[in-house]
Amino acid sequence: MTSTIALPPVIDGLAAIADQYDVVLSDVWGVLHNGMKAHPAAAAALVEIRKRGVPVVLVSNAPRQSPVVIGQLDRLGVPRAAYDAVVTSGDVSRDYIRKRPGEPVHHVGPQRDLVIFEDIGTRLVGIDEAAYVVCTGLVDDRTQTPDDYAGQLAAMRARDLFFLCGNPDKVVEVGDSLIYCAGAIADRYQAMGGEVLYAGKPFEPAYEACFGFAERILGKPVDRSRTLAIGDAMRTDVAGAARMGLDCLFLAEGIHAEDLLGPDGLRPEGLAALMRETGMHPRYVMPKLTW
C-alpha cells in the first residue's frame, strides 16, 4: 500500500506570496528560458517583485562565469530589470581552481567551456598527468551519454583523482529535449568511490555567494526564513533550498514536466510520486512562473 503524501499548495502567481519574502534566489535555465527562447512571464514576475524592494539573485549551475550567462540572457531578451546579480557554478569553480595555482588539470567538457580557465594560468593535460579533474559537461551533449565516459572515469579512479563538477545538474531542458550535464558524469564517478566536489546547487558555496550579494543590497544580513528559492529541479533547486533552510517555489513546467503535467494541467499524482521518490517537499508549486 502506497502511503499518502501532503502536497504543497498550488499558487496562481508570485504575487500571492510576495509579501512573505525579502530576498528571491531564482534558477535561470528552466525558469527564465529553456536554452532556446525566453519565458517573458517569468521575467515579468521577477521585475514586479523587484519593484517591491526585494532583491533577486539568479543562481545557475551553468559551468561558465556570470558575465557569460548575463550575455546569454541579453541575447534571449531577458531584461536586466528582472535581477540584481548572477551567481554561477562557473564562478564557484573558478574560485576553487584559483586555490590550486599551477596544478595541471584534466578538463572534461566542450570547447566552449574552456573560458572557465581563462586568466588563471591553468595547464590543461591528459588524465595521466593531471592533479585533478574539472568536468563542465559532455564533450558533445547532443550525441553522447554518460556511458561514453566509462573508460575515462575508470582511468581517473585508478589514479584516485579529485573531481570538480562544474555543473551539478544531471539533465537540462533544451527546447523540447533533455540533454545530459556534468552532474550525470560526476554521480557515476562518485558511485565508483571517487571524491567529488559539486560547485553549485544544491551545495552551500553557491548560496553563500548569493547571500553576499543580497546582503550588500539590503544593507543587513539575510533572513533565511524570508528568502524564497525558485526552480524547476527537485535534485538541485528544492534540495538546495532545504539544505539552506529556505522556502522553495517549485515549477512543474521544466525538467520534470513529462511526469507532472497533463492535458488538464498539474497532475497531483505525478507530483506526489516525485516527492515520494526524492524525499523533497517544496513550500509552493506553480506550473510556470508568473506574477
Secondary structure, DSSP 8 states (H G I E B T S, - for coil): ---------B-S-GGGTGGG-SEEEE-SBTTTB-SSSB-HHHHHHHHHHHHTT--EEEEE--SS-HHHHHHHHHHHT--GGG-SEEEEHHHHHHHHHHTSTT-EEEEES-GGGGGGGTTTT-EE--TTT-SEEEE-S-TTTTT--GGGGHHHHHHHHHTT-EEEES---SEEEETTEEEE-HHHHHHHHHHTT--EEE-STTSHHHHHHHHHHHHHHHTS---GGGEEEEES-IIIIIHHHHHHT-EEEEESSSTTHHHHEETTEE-HHHHHHHHHHH----SEEESS---
